[in-house]
């Protein structure tokens, strides 16, 4: 029997979340229904605040990089599961001026920091089943696009995408049991409103055991292109007008067994 477990990512000001079940997949009865994390973005007009779509690098008085920025989100609650997604960090895309210049617009999520976490945005998964086969996939899909209330009606940034890059893995298991780096499908994964996008494809029946943290970028990385502040992007298509407002949506992460 194939098992799946899903966890939704929620939004703060402008949020994206997902809740997806794969066809023909039976959810393990002992698993929770899922839980929403959060992410947000806000658009304003005529603001003197930072209007650059690039996330800034914060510098201290000595000129040293400091990207350990508080997200303002509550600490994440980790679901105690045997097999499934335990937690998803909230994504905060911050506040920006409205930009409708005919180009694709990209907004970077800043670091998530809370007690016990390292600052990079992440997905926490677990496989503690007593089985000989620990093959599984981790997938994501936008199930509700970023949506705001404009003139009393819902307005969605339909067609927007999320890009996760600089993907790494941390595990609480010995190397011979841990989820391996080659389980990452690509160094950059684009998540859309269409089919589920696979990020982890663990084809080794003997690895991927225990708890694994899939993280995006290193907080201490000096190269900005590899830093965690430049590792999760929200992209709005050039043909979609951005209107002033606070947006929210949903992204769903699904963990499924593979025979």
Secondary structure, DSSP 4 states (H G I P E B T S, - for coil): --EEEEEEE--SSS--B-----TT-EEPTTS-----B-EEEEEESS--S---SSPPPPB-TTS-B-------PPPPPPP--SEEEEEE--EEEEEEE---SSS-EEEEPBPP--TT--SSEEEEEEE---SS---EEEEEEEEEEEEEEETTEEEE-TT-EEEEESEEEEESS-TTTSPPGGGBS-SEEEE-SSSPEEEEEE--TTS--EEEEEEESBTT-SSGGGBGGGSEEEEE-TTS---SEEEEEEEEEEEEE--
